[in-house]
């Protein structure tokens, strides 16, 4: 479910928008952060996809740089002055549906002037903003993420695998199948997402067979007096050195 929508203008800080989306996706999970070129599948109705994503979001980040206001339209004049401007339409849609709008001022921009904005976008000047500077990007991104976590209930850090890939947290336990083979207990864990629940196994020496697929499998040898080793990622059937 989309919870944060990243809004930006083509020709004005697209890279900053990408940086913001990737950092938030790393921290909270890719599925909760929407950015058009990443989130809209090929062949989809992009107009419906954009407006539906805005309406379904809890926060819209309006990424605003030095050319956000002055960028021209193909029909002439400023793009922001046209009702058909998608950057403007997304923000207006957010205001109409009570989606929290957070301006992110990039580079040297420090404020917005009401007089420079179309009437539909005038509420932007009253929205508390965040900044993203070239020399403070790491701190600014962390502050932005912290701010979102504080105002969006349930927005929690995604679980992270050993390879650094973010995985969304699941609310249900995995499915464990316990059987006995040659006097040993066999545990097969079907794993697709990080889980937050106990895993129950049988008694006696245990092992997971190599043909079981998915991260989160556990290999236990002997009588298990010295703990369990669990491997995440890597080639199946091989431990990490």
C-alpha positions in Angstrom: 0.0 0.0 0.0 1.3 3.4 -1.0 1.8 5.6 2.1 4.2 8.3 0.7 3.9 9.8 -2.8 7.0 11.5 -4.2 5.9 14.4 -6.4 8.5 16.3 -8.6 8.8 18.3 -11.8 10.7 17.0 -14.8 13.6 19.3 -15.4 13.8 20.3 -11.7 15.6 18.0 -9.3 14.5 14.6 -10.7 17.7 13.1 -9.1 16.7 14.5 -5.7 13.3 12.9 -6.0 15.0 9.6 -6.9 17.4 9.9 -4.0 14.5 10.6 -1.6 12.4 7.7 -2.9 15.3 5.3 -2.6 16.2 6.3 0.9 12.6 6.0 2.1 12.2 2.7 0.3 15.4 1.4 1.9 14.2 2.4 5.4 10.4 1.6 5.1 10.1 -0.8 2.2 9.7 -0.1 -1.5 6.0 -0.9 -1.5 5.0 2.0 0.7 6.8 4.7 -1.4 5.4 5.8 -4.8 7.5 7.4 -7.6 6.0 7.4 -11.1 8.7 5.8 -13.2 9.3 3.1 -10.5 5.8 2.4 -9.4 3.7 2.4 -12.6 3.9 -0.8 -14.6 4.2 -0.8 -18.4 0.9 -0.5 -20.2 -0.9 0.9 -17.2 -3.2 3.9 -17.4 -0.7 6.4 -15.9 -3.4 9.1 -15.3 -5.5 6.8 -13.2 -2.4 5.3 -11.5 -1.1 8.7 -10.5 -4.3 10.1 -9.2 -5.3 6.9 -7.4 -1.8 6.7 -5.7 -2.2 10.3 -4.5 -5.7 9.7 -3.1 -4.5 6.5 -1.4 -1.4 8.1 0.2 -1.0 9.6 3.6 1.7 12.1 2.7 2.8 13.7 -0.6 6.4 15.0 -0.8 6.5 18.0 -3.1 10.2 18.1 -4.3 10.8 21.8 -5.2 14.1 23.1 -6.6 15.3 26.2 -8.4 13.4 25.6 -11.6 10.2 24.3 -10.1 8.3 27.6 -10.7 10.0 28.8 -13.8 10.1 25.6 -15.9 8.2 26.3 -19.2 5.3 24.5 -20.8 5.4 23.2 -24.3 2.4 25.5 -25.0 4.3 28.5 -23.7 4.5 30.2 -20.3 5.1 28.6 -17.0 4.1 24.9 -16.7 2.9 25.5 -13.1 0.2 27.9 -14.4 -1.5 25.3 -16.5 -4.3 23.1 -15.1 -2.9 20.2 -17.2 0.5 20.4 -15.4 0.9 17.0 -13.7 3.1 18.3 -10.9 0.4 20.8 -10.0 -2.5 18.3 -10.5 -0.9 15.8 -8.1 -0.5 18.4 -5.3 -4.0 19.8 -5.9 -5.4 16.3 -5.7 -3.6 15.8 -2.4 -5.2 18.9 -0.9 -8.6 17.9 -2.1 -8.4 14.5 -0.3 -6.8 15.8 2.9 -3.4 14.1 2.1 -0.6 15.6 4.2 1.6 17.7 1.8 5.3 18.2 2.8 7.3 20.6 0.6 10.9 19.4 0.3 13.0 22.5 -0.7 16.1 21.4 -2.5 19.4 23.2 -3.0 19.4 26.8 -2.2 15.7 27.3 -2.1 14.5 28.3 1.3 11.0 29.5 0.9 7.9 29.8 -1.3 6.1 33.1 -2.1 2.3 33.0 -2.3 2.4 35.7 -5.0 4.3 33.4 -7.3 1.9 30.5 -7.0 -1.4 29.7 -8.7 -4.3 30.1 -6.3 -4.8 26.3 -6.2 -1.3 25.9 -4.9 -1.3 28.8 -2.4 -1.8 26.4 0.6 1.8 25.2 0.0 3.2 28.2 1.7 1.4 27.1 5.0 2.8 23.6 4.9 5.7 22.9 7.1 8.6 22.1 4.9 11.9 20.1 5.0 15.1 20.9 3.2 17.6 18.9 1.2 21.0 20.4 0.7 24.0 19.1 -1.2 26.3 19.2 1.8 23.8 17.9 4.4 22.0 15.3 2.3 22.5 12.4 4.7 21.3 14.3 7.7 18.5 15.9 5.8 17.2 12.5 4.5 17.4 11.0 8.0 15.4 14.0 9.4 12.8 13.7 6.6 12.4 9.9 7.3 12.2 10.5 11.1 9.6 13.2 10.5 7.4 10.9 8.4 7.7 8.1 10.9 6.5 10.5 13.7 3.4 11.6 11.9 2.3 8.5 10.0 1.2 5.8 12.5 2.6 2.4 11.8 5.3 3.5 9.4 8.1 1.3 10.7 11.6 0.4 9.4 11.6 -2.5 7.0 13.5 -5.6 8.0 16.9 -5.9 6.3 18.5 -9.0 5.0 22.2 -9.8 5.4 22.8 -8.5 1.8 21.3 -5.1 2.7 18.1 -5.6 0.8 15.1 -4.1 2.5 12.2 -6.5 3.1 8.7 -5.4 4.3 7.8 -6.8 7.7 5.1 -9.4 7.8 2.5 -9.8 10.5 2.0 -13.5 10.2 4.3 -16.4 11.0 5.8 -18.6 8.3 4.5 -22.1 7.7 6.6 -24.8 9.2 6.1 -28.5 8.3 7.5 -31.0 10.9 8.0 -34.6 10.0 10.3 -37.4 10.8 12.8 -39.0 8.5 15.2 -41.7 9.6 14.6 -40.9 13.2 15.2 -37.1 12.8 12.9 -34.1 12.8 12.7 -32.3 9.5 11.6 -28.6 9.4 10.7 -27.0 6.1 10.1 -23.3 6.4 8.2 -21.6 3.5 9.6 -18.1 3.5 8.6 -15.1 1.5 8.8 -12.2 3.9 10.5 -11.4 7.2 8.3 -12.7 10.0 7.7 -11.7 13.6 6.5 -14.9 15.3 8.1 -17.9 17.0 9.1 -21.0 15.0 8.2 -24.4 16.5 10.2 -27.5 15.7 10.2 -31.1 16.7 12.6 -32.7 19.2 15.8 -34.4 18.5 18.5 -33.7 15.8 17.0 -31.5 13.0 18.0 -30.5 9.6 16.5 -28.6 6.6 17.0 -30.4 3.3 18.8 -28.5 0.5 15.9 -28.8 -1.9 13.7 -26.5 0.2 13.8 -23.0 -1.3 13.7 -19.5 0.2 15.7 -17.5 2.7 15.2 -18.1 6.4 16.0 -21.8 6.4 17.7 -23.2 9.4 20.3 -26.0 9.6 20.8 -27.8 13.0 23.2 -30.6 13.4 23.8 -32.9 16.3 22.0 -32.5 19.6 21.8 -28.7 19.4 23.7 -28.1 22.7 25.6 -25.2 21.1 22.9 -23.1 19.4 21.4 -22.8 15.9 23.0 -21.2 12.8 20.7 -19.5 10.4 21.7 -18.3 7.0 20.1 -15.6 4.9 20.8 -15.1 1.2 23.7 -16.6 -0.6 23.6 -20.0 -2.5 21.2 -22.6 -1.2 22.8 -25.3 0.8 26.0 -23.3 1.6 26.8 -21.4 4.7 28.7 -18.1 4.9 32.3 -18.1 5.9 
